[in-house]
């Protein structure tokens, strides 16, 4: 979670925040669908920053860490709805951004190309960074499936043990 939050923070700092004015309005001429996607990306970042902070608190508590992590993540599951508009619009906005980046006369596309070669991107282009939230969501689904299987297995084992004694 911590490395995911760091990647999102880098993407926002390099690609998104420079396009905001001091009044927190988007740069004139920025496609509204791109601006909306950037707003949703920031919302996703804020959610995961809170998840990360909560998980860090779990690590420092005296409460059994597995239960603490499970309870913490369960509390954030309803908030994952912040992904919905991002997922719905991602393909179309990425297509627009790629068109901008391919057009050598497009200033915003040039900005994205320049920022994409920044060492902090770790070799990922801007559009690859935009796909990271979906990758992370997929990892959550896998984690929850594994956790549920383990929990059910432990519960079944506990029931068997309790029925014998």
C-alpha positions in Angstrom: 0.0 0.0 0.0 2.8 2.4 0.9 4.6 2.0 -2.5 1.2 2.3 -4.3 0.5 5.6 -2.5 4.0 6.8 -3.3 3.5 6.0 -7.1 0.2 7.9 -7.1 1.7 10.8 -5.3 4.5 11.0 -7.9 2.0 10.8 -10.7 -0.1 13.6 -9.2 3.0 15.8 -8.5 4.5 15.3 -12.0 1.5 15.2 -14.3 -1.6 16.6 -12.5 -0.7 19.3 -10.0 1.3 21.4 -12.5 -1.9 21.7 -14.5 -3.7 23.4 -11.6 -3.7 27.1 -11.1 -3.2 28.8 -7.7 -7.0 29.0 -7.4 -7.2 25.1 -7.9 -8.8 25.6 -11.3 -7.6 23.5 -14.2 -5.4 25.0 -16.9 -7.5 26.8 -19.5 -8.1 24.5 -22.5 -7.7 21.2 -20.6 -10.3 18.7 -21.9 -13.0 18.5 -19.2 -12.9 14.6 -19.3 -9.2 14.7 -18.7 -9.6 17.1 -15.8 -12.4 14.9 -14.3 -10.2 11.8 -14.5 -7.4 13.7 -12.8 -9.8 14.8 -10.0 -10.9 11.1 -9.6 -7.3 10.0 -9.5 -6.7 12.5 -6.7 -9.7 11.1 -4.9 -8.3 7.5 -5.3 -5.0 8.8 -3.9 -6.7 10.3 -0.9 -8.5 7.1 -0.1 -5.3 5.0 -0.4 -3.4 7.5 1.7 -6.0 7.0 4.5 -5.8 3.2 4.0 -2.0 3.3 4.3 -2.2 5.5 7.4 -4.7 3.1 9.0 -2.5 0.1 8.1 0.5 1.8 9.6 -1.5 2.3 12.8 -2.3 -1.4 12.9 1.4 -2.2 12.7 2.0 -0.2 15.8 -0.9 -1.5 17.9 -0.9 -4.3 20.4 -4.0 -5.8 18.9 -3.4 -9.0 16.8 -2.3 -7.6 13.4 -4.3 -9.9 11.2 -7.5 -8.9 12.9 -6.6 -5.3 12.9 -5.7 -5.3 9.2 -8.9 -7.2 8.3 -11.1 -4.8 10.3 -9.3 -1.8 8.8 -9.7 -2.9 5.2 -13.3 -4.0 5.8 -14.0 -0.4 6.8 -12.6 1.0 3.6 -14.4 -1.4 1.2 -17.5 0.8 0.8 -15.3 3.7 0.0 -13.8 1.9 -3.0 -16.8 3.3 -4.9 -14.5 6.2 -5.6 -13.1 4.0 -8.4 -16.4 3.9 -10.4 -16.2 7.0 -12.5 -12.5 6.6 -12.9 -13.0 3.1 -14.3 -15.8 4.1 -16.6 -13.9 7.0 -18.2 -10.3 5.6 -18.1 -10.1 4.1 -21.6 -11.6 7.1 -23.4 -9.4 9.6 -21.5 -6.2 7.6 -22.1 -7.0 7.5 -25.8 -7.3 11.3 -25.8 -4.0 11.7 -23.9 -2.2 9.3 -26.3 -3.5 11.3 -29.2 -2.2 14.5 -27.5 1.2 12.9 -26.9 1.5 11.7 -30.5 0.8 15.2 -31.8 4.2 17.0 -31.8 2.4 20.4 -32.0 0.2 19.7 -28.9 1.7 21.5 -25.9 0.0 19.4 -23.3 1.1 16.3 -25.1 4.6 17.7 -25.0 4.3 18.3 -21.3 3.2 14.7 -20.7 6.1 13.4 -22.9 8.7 15.4 -21.0 7.3 14.4 -17.6 7.2 10.7 -18.7 11.0 10.5 -18.9 11.5 11.7 -15.4 13.5 9.2 -13.3 10.7 9.2 -10.7 8.4 7.5 -13.1 10.6 4.4 -13.0 10.3 3.8 -16.7 6.5 4.0 -16.7 4.8 6.3 -19.1 2.0 8.6 -18.1 -0.7 6.3 -19.4 0.8 3.3 -17.6 0.7 5.3 -14.4 -3.0 6.0 -15.0 -3.6 2.2 -15.1 -2.1 1.7 -11.7 -5.3 2.2 -9.7 -7.0 -0.6 -11.6 -4.0 -2.9 -11.1 -4.2 -2.1 -7.4 -8.0 -2.7 -7.3 -7.3 -6.1 -8.9 -4.8 -6.9 -6.1 -7.4 -6.0 -3.5 -9.8 -8.5 -5.1 -7.2 -11.2 -5.0 -6.2 -10.4 -1.4 -9.9 -10.5 -0.3 -10.4 -13.8 -2.1 -7.4 -15.3 -0.4 -8.2 -13.8 2.9 -11.8 -15.1 2.7 -10.5 -18.6 1.8 -8.0 -18.6 4.7 -10.6 -17.3 7.1 -13.2 -19.9 6.0 -10.6 -22.6 6.3 -9.6 -21.4 9.8 -13.2 -21.2 10.8 -13.9 -24.7 9.5 -10.8 -26.1 11.4 -12.0 -24.3 14.6 -15.5 -25.7 14.2 -14.1 -29.2 13.8 -11.8 -28.9 16.8 -14.6 -27.5 18.9 -17.0 -30.3 17.9 -14.4 -32.9 19.0 -13.9 -31.4 22.4 
